[in-house]
């Protein structure tokens, strides 16, 4: 009876150890999967922002091909004037 009891205790301890190792392995894998999902979501958001920025810059490049737009842009942004024009700064 004593040997049977010791053998049963050893089997139960081994089973508990195996289950614990499997649980920890699964838990670590689950944590890694969740971390990767969060990182993927952040990278997708960043990608979408960069795509939007690329669209804006492409539009700006296309607009800069038009000489009239470039002239208007330079007058507004850098306060250039045509002959006979006056600049009045009202930014105060």
C-alpha positions as CSV (number, residue, x, y, z in Angstrom):
1,X,0.0,0.0,0.0
2,X,2.9,2.4,0.8
3,X,4.6,1.9,-2.6
4,X,1.3,2.4,-4.5
5,X,0.7,5.7,-2.6
6,X,4.2,7.0,-3.3
7,X,3.8,6.0,-7.0
8,X,0.4,7.8,-7.1
9,X,1.9,10.9,-5.6
10,X,4.8,10.9,-8.1
11,X,2.4,10.5,-11.0
12,X,0.1,13.3,-9.7
13,X,3.1,15.6,-9.1
14,X,4.4,14.9,-12.6
15,X,0.9,15.5,-14.1
16,X,0.7,18.8,-12.2
17,X,4.1,19.8,-13.5
18,X,3.3,19.0,-17.1
19,X,0.0,20.8,-16.9
20,X,1.7,23.8,-15.4
21,X,4.4,23.9,-18.1
22,X,1.7,23.6,-20.8
23,X,-0.4,26.4,-19.2
24,X,2.6,28.7,-19.0
25,X,3.6,28.0,-22.6
26,X,0.0,28.7,-23.8
27,X,-0.2,31.9,-21.6
28,X,3.1,33.3,-23.0
29,X,2.0,32.5,-26.5
30,X,-1.4,34.3,-25.9
31,X,0.4,37.3,-24.5
32,X,2.7,37.5,-27.5
33,X,-0.3,37.2,-29.9
34,X,-2.0,40.1,-28.1
35,X,1.1,42.2,-28.2
36,X,1.4,41.6,-31.9
37,X,-2.2,42.5,-32.5
38,X,-1.8,45.8,-30.7
39,X,1.4,46.5,-32.6
40,X,-0.3,45.6,-35.9
41,X,-3.2,48.0,-35.1
42,X,-0.8,50.8,-34.3
43,X,1.2,50.2,-37.5
44,X,-2.0,50.1,-39.6
45,X,-3.1,53.5,-38.1
46,X,0.4,54.9,-38.9
47,X,0.2,53.5,-42.4
48,X,-3.2,55.1,-43.0
49,X,-1.9,58.4,-41.8
50,X,1.1,58.2,-44.1
51,X,-1.1,57.2,-47.1
52,X,-3.3,60.3,-46.4
53,X,-0.2,62.5,-46.1
54,X,1.1,61.0,-49.4
55,X,-2.3,61.9,-51.1
56,X,-2.0,65.5,-49.8
57,X,1.5,65.8,-51.0
58,X,0.7,64.3,-54.4
59,X,-2.2,66.9,-54.7
60,X,0.2,69.7,-53.8
61,X,2.8,68.5,-56.4
62,X,0.1,68.4,-59.0
63,X,-1.0,71.9,-58.1
64,X,2.6,73.2,-58.2
65,X,2.7,72.2,-61.9
66,X,0.3,75.1,-62.6
67,X,2.2,78.4,-62.9
68,X,-0.8,80.4,-61.8
69,X,-1.1,78.4,-58.6
70,X,2.6,78.8,-57.9
71,X,2.3,82.6,-58.3
72,X,-0.7,82.8,-56.0
73,X,1.0,80.5,-53.5
74,X,4.1,82.6,-53.4
75,X,2.1,85.8,-53.0
76,X,0.1,84.4,-50.1
77,X,2.9,82.5,-48.4
78,X,5.9,84.7,-48.9
79,X,4.1,88.1,-49.3
80,X,5.4,88.6,-52.9
81,X,3.5,91.2,-54.9
82,X,2.7,91.9,-58.5
83,X,3.8,95.2,-60.0
84,X,1.6,97.9,-58.5
85,X,0.3,95.8,-55.6
86,X,0.7,96.8,-51.9
87,X,0.9,94.5,-49.0
88,X,-1.0,95.4,-45.9
89,X,-0.2,93.2,-42.9
90,X,-3.2,92.9,-40.6
91,X,-2.0,89.9,-38.5
92,X,-1.9,91.9,-35.2
